[in-house]
Amino acid sequence: MLAQSLFQRLILPLRRASAPLLLALACTALPQGAAQAQVDVGNASYLRRLIPAETLETSSADEYQKLLLQAKAQGALAGSDNAQLQRLRTIAQRLIPYTAQWNDRARQWRWEVNLIGSKQINAFCMPGGKIAFFTGIIDQLKLSDDEIAMIMGHEMAHALREHSREQLAKNQATSLGISLGAQLLGLGDISSAAARFGGQLLSLKFSRNDESEADLVGLELAARAGYNPQAAVSLWRKMGEATGEGGIGFLSTHPTGPDRIRQLESNVPRVMSLYEQARRR
């Protein structure tokens, strides 16, 4: 009865208020001249609210700096004059203006893009806009700019949709034995636990729904920035063909397959007009 009462008093009002509130946020967050989203991914999970965004973004920034220092110490961190790094940063500059449509906090993020010399097929965007690519993913898959934009958009989408925040909330609530009702009443300590577990951010495995959302949001981000949506299909075909030790890490957290490619193919027509408009600008 107590759980039911908590649900009625705390969760149901949030649900009823969510539609107009999220619509208002989306409208105010749109870049100047941008239209409403063309892909349909629904609303982000309420569960992420159990961890303050500021806490996770600060933890992410700390972990990102540790990674860069480690790479620099090994001589693997690309300098600002590196041609591949410049290529990545140019692509990011075109995508970033369209991120606030998906998460208004992105306006405040201190976006960073870095390149690490490694044979690993890997790339990521941590909460708060901290992006890293490994040279292996560019070189071994022989990626075009359009395909890089699809990967970058996909990884940005994980951050924008706050999938790490949601997954950490699930993990910590489970490990600490904290119920949703207890956390809402201030009896849990999920947020402080999240601050101590920033090292988990690079090893989190997202759900199939999270991956689907990231595919579609990334597809739209890249299309709005003037990158060919068809590249999403060619990219994931390359991913599906990736073999050897270098591809294991990325594909274990980003599984590919016919269903994923079919979903992308069915959504490409939805964003083609955005791509064509961007190309005319």
N, C-alpha and C positions, 0 to 999 in steps of 0.2 A: 504493500500500500504506500509506503514511504517513497519507493522508487517511482510508482505511478504518479504520486503527487508532485514529485520533483519534475517529472517529464511534463506534466500539465502546466506547471507554473513557470518553468524555465525554458523548455525546448519548444513547445507549441507556439508561444508568442513569437519566438525568433523565426520559426517557419513562416508564420503568417506575415511577418514584417519583411521577410527576405526579398520577395519579388520586387516590390516598388523600390526598396532600398538599393538592391543590386543594380536595377535598371538606372536609377539616378546616378550611382557611382560610375557605371559604364559610360553614361552620356557625358559626364563631366570629365572623364578620363581620356576621352578620344582625342588623338592628335588632330590639329586643325585640318579640316577638310576630309577627315576619315569617315567612312561609313560604319554601320553596325557590323558585327562579326558575321561572316558568311558560313563558317563551320559551326556545328552544334555540339558543344561538349557539356552543356548544363552548368550548374553552379558548383563552385569549389566546395570541398567537404567542410562541414562545421567543426569537425574534430581537430583541425589544425589550430583552432582558437585556444586549445589547451596549452599551447606554447606561445609566449609572446614573440612576435615577429622580430622585434629588436634584439632579443636574446639570441635567437638563431643566426641572425645576420652578423652580429658581432662575433659569435663563435666561428662562423664560416670565414670571416675575414682573417681571423687569427690562424685558422687551419690553412688557408690559402697562402698566407705569408710564410708559414713553416714549409709548405711544399715548394714555394719559389726559392727560399733560402737553400733548401736541400738540393734542388736542381742546379742552382748557381754554384754551389760548392762542388758539384760533380761536373761542372762545365757544360751542363745540358740546357741551360736557360738561354733562349735566343735573345740577342741584343736588339735594340730598337731599329738598327739598320738592316736587320734580317729581312730578306724579300718575302719569305713566307709569312712572317709575323706581320709585316705591313699589309699583306694581302688579307689576312684574317681581320686586322683592325679596320680596314676599309669596309669589309663586309659587315662587321659589327656596327659601324657608324651608320650604315644604311638601315639596319634592322631596329636599332634601339629606339628611334622616334615612335615606333608603333607598339612598343611594349606596354605603355601605360594604359592602353585600352583593356588589357587583361589583368593588370594589377596596378592600382594607383600608386602604390609604394615605389614602383619602379622609377618614378620621377626623382626620387631622393637617392636612389642607389648610386654608389660610386663604381660604375662599370669598369672592369679591367679585362684585358685580353692578353694572354701570354702563350708562348709556344715552348714546349719542352722536347728536347731531342731524345727520342726513344722509339724502338721498333714496335711498341704497343699500338694496337688499333684502339684508340681511346680519345675521348673528349668529354668535357663536362661543363656545367654552369652551376655553381654553388648558390645558395640563397644570398641575395644581395647583389647579384650580377657579377660574380667572380668566375671568369671563363678561362679554361685552359684546353689547348689542343696538343696532342702528341704528334710528332712528325710522321709516325708510322701510319696514322689514319689517312694522311694526305698523300704520302708517297706510295704506300702499298696498294691503295685503292685508286690511285691516279684521279683524284677528285677535281672536278671542274669547280669554278666559282659558284655555280648554281647548286651543286651538290654540297659544297661546304656550307652554303647558306641554309640548306635544309637541315644539316646536322646542327649547326649553330642555333637555328630557330627551334629545333626540337629540344635542345638542352636548355635554352632560355625558357622554353615553355614549362619545363619541370620546375624551374625557379619561380616563374610567374604564377603558376597554379599551386605553388607551395606544397609540392608532393613530399619533399623532405620533411617539412614541418609536420605534415599529417602522419607520415610513417614513423617519425620519432615519437610523436604523441602516442601512437598505437603501441610501439615497442616499450616505451617507458611505463605507460599505464599498465601494461601486462606484467612487466618485470617487477613493478613496485606493488602490484596487487591493488591498484587504486581504481575505484569505480568512477564512472562519469558523474554520478551524483555527489560523491565525496569531493571531487575536484571542483565542481561548481560551487560547493559550499566552503571552499578554501581549506579543505582538509588534506589535500594532496600536495605533492611537491614536484610535479612534473617539470615545471619551468626551470627550476634550479638543476634538476637532473639533466635536462637538455644542454644546459651550459657546460656541464662536465663531460658530455659525450659528443663533443664536436668532431672527434676523430671518426665517428661512425658515418659522417656525411658522404665520404667517398666510397663507402661499401654498401650503402643502402640499396636494396632491390625494390624497384617500384612494381606495382601491380599491373596486370594487363590493361586495366582501365586507365591507369596513369600513363602507360605507354601510348595508348590510343589517343588520349587527350593531347599528349605532347606532340604526336605525329600531326594532328589536325591543326593545333594552334601554331606549331612551327611552320606548317605548310602555308597558313595564312600570313604569318609574319613575313616570310620570305617573298610571297607573292606581292604583298603591299610594297615591299622594298625593291621590286623590279627583278626578282629572280624567278626563272621559269619553273612553274609548279611540276612540270613533267620530270624534273630532276629528282623529285622525291621517290618516284618509282624506280628510276635507274639506280639511285643510291641504295635502296634497300635490296635490289637485286644483286648489287655488288656485295652488300653485307651478307646476303644469303650464300654467296659463292666463296666468301672469305674462309680460308682454311689455315691450319698451322697454329702454332703457339701464340702468335701475335694477335689473332682474332678472338681467342677464347674469352679474355676478360670482358671486352665490350659486349660481345654477343651473349654472355651469360646474364647481363643485366638489361640488354636490349634485344631480346629474341626476335628473330625474323621468321617469315613464313608466308605462304600464299594468302592467308587471310589478311595479314597486315598490308600486303601489296594491293589486294583487291579493295580494301578500305580506302587506301590512298588514291587508287585509280578512280574510285567512285566520287571522291571529293575534289579531284583536280578541276573538273568543270565549274565547281562552285566558286573557285578563286581565280579562274582565268581572266575574268574581266578586271580584277584588281591588278593583275600582272600587266595586262594590256594598258590600263590607265597609267600605271607607274612608268611603263616604257615610253609613253607619250609625253611625260613631264620633262 
